[in-house]
Amino acid sequence: MDTLKELDNTYLFQNYGRQDLAFTHGCGEYLYDGAGKEYLDMVAGIAVNSLGHAHPAMTAAICDQASRLIHVSNLYRIKEQAELAEALVNVSPDGLEKVLFVNSGAEANEAALKLAVRHTGRGKVIAVENSFHGRTAAALKITAQAKYQEGFGCLMGEFAEYVSLNDIESLKTAFDKDTAAMIIEPIQGEGGIRPCDKEFFQAARDLCDDNGSLLICDEVQTGMGRTGEWFGFQHYDVVPDVISLAKGMGGGFPIGCIISSDEVSKTLSPGTHGTTFGGSPLASAVALAVLRTIESEGLVKSAATKGKTMMDSLKGLLGEEVRDVRGAGLMIGMEMASKSHDLQKHALEKGVLLNVCAGNVVRMVPPLNVSPSSMKKVSDIIKAFMEDI
Ligand SMILES: Cc1ncc(COP(=O)(O)O)c(C=O)c1O
């Protein structure tokens, strides 16, 4: 087998629309291919590599922990897991005080849903149109986009009701006494970097309170400093009952979790939920190193300032082609009329990786420790592209 392309085509499920690009190593916000070409990574594994590539703190945590203990069952106490839980609770607002670890974002949302229906004894979950919560069965049902659900109907229960983003009237109509929970992304990620209005988020909180339902905030993409706050909901003066995290939490090492109040957490008594790998010593040690580094390098604050500078500069391009620039911190979306893929291709030629989501939205979710000069380089490339078209 000569080329990676042939190997891929021959032996792998072809379920990803992959670019014909492969990387051999990375350093900071840069990736390198086999020919040594450098790429500025504004994708970061889709908001995953929060510390960029090969950060020494992550490498040290992986090597150190792997040399001692990689995995033990959740049948035993796990020091690294308990310490990570403490650190997560310490950066969370009051009321979010108990953690359950899983391995991915979809799994975190499945756990949140199980927690909510069991806690309330109810059978309905409200989700927002154009959302993305993962590909497993229940997470897929609350992913209110036909393109992801098509062909999998029989696997999904009839427990969800969808409302339009930022439509408070449809929210009011959807809530009733059978509503176990409402799940919401503070800024829709896969849906095209679409922020919730403050009034909508706050109405969701009030309606949950009025109806005895839980507010679940999906922080899988927005969490761990990405938006310039530890959590996306902190832009809204609202505290959810449950949050789900994954992606940036492990900086590239697979780990996720849900966080809830102590009282709500008690719903999942021994045996009611679990996972073999969730919160393993290795995953927990790495995620703790990531969290500590985000803290020690001041990356939450700097995400806010670097993102604002970039967004202010991109907003200067608003017009017929650049229809909107939105997001928060280092979660930036630039909606284009028709040239998003041309821009992506142009940036790649210049050695910059961009992602296009939701059809025509150029998404930028670089490592949180990206340098201001790299950010400027990207906005300069985008500006030059716009001048030439
Ligand atoms: C908001 C949100 N929730 C859940 C998921 C699913 O996470 P995972 O792919 O780790 O299952 C994603 C993935 O893109 C996401 O953006």
The ligand as an SDF file (V2000), in Angstrom:
LIG
                    3D

 16 16  0  0  0  0  0  0  0  0999 V2000
  -21.8320   21.3380   21.8560 C   0  0  0  0  0  0  0  0  0  0  0  0
  -21.4130   19.9230   21.6000 C   0  0  0  0  0  0  0  0  0  0  0  0
  -21.9490   18.9360   22.3180 N   0  0  0  0  0  0  0  0  0  0  0  0
  -21.6090   17.6440   22.1270 C   0  0  0  0  0  0  0  0  0  0  0  0
  -20.6890   17.2960   21.1650 C   0  0  0  0  0  0  0  0  0  0  0  0
  -20.3210   15.8570   20.9710 C   0  0  0  0  0  0  0  0  0  0  0  0
  -19.0560   15.6270   21.4920 O   0  0  0  0  0  0  0  0  0  0  0  0
  -18.2680   14.3020   21.0960 P   0  0  0  0  0  0  0  0  0  0  0  0
  -17.9180   14.4060   19.6560 O   0  0  0  0  0  0  0  0  0  0  0  0
  -17.0600   14.3240   22.0020 O   0  0  0  0  0  0  0  0  0  0  0  0
  -19.1670   13.1560   21.3900 O   0  0  0  0  0  0  0  0  0  0  0  0
  -20.1060   18.3030   20.3890 C   0  0  0  0  0  0  0  0  0  0  0  0
  -19.1390   17.9480   19.3270 C   0  0  0  0  0  0  0  0  0  0  0  0
  -18.8840   18.6830   18.4180 O   0  0  0  0  0  0  0  0  0  0  0  0
  -20.4700   19.6410   20.6040 C   0  0  0  0  0  0  0  0  0  0  0  0
  -19.9440   20.6350   19.8820 O   0  0  0  0  0  0  0  0  0  0  0  0
  1  2  1  0
  2  3  1  0
  2 15  2  0
  3  4  2  0
  4  5  1  0
  5  6  1  0
  5 12  2  0
  6  7  1  0
  7  8  1  0
  8  9  2  0
  8 10  1  0
  8 11  1  0
 12 13  1  0
 12 15  1  0
 13 14  2  0
 15 16  1  0
M  END
$$$$
